[in-house]
Amino acid sequence: MVIIYGTRTVFKREGPVGTSVCPNCRHNVMHTLCRQLNQATLFYIPIFSHQKQRGIICKDVLLNNVLLI
């Protein structure tokens, strides 16, 4: 019998924050409040979230450049 388990990171966007200058890309862009969830999975089905963080993300920046607050 084979048991497949692991973790994955999910970003959920909660809503717009406002327009300001991004410290990463130096552009005046809209920022979005997002939540990062690290989930434990069993057979690729999320079982529970074991780390939760909130941050502000720039729309012009990749998802791995999140400014945590």
Summary of the structure (lengths in Angstrom):
residues: 69
radius of gyration: 15.2
end to end distance: 43.3
largest distance: 54.0
contacts: 165
relative contact order: 0.30
helix: 0%
strand: 70%
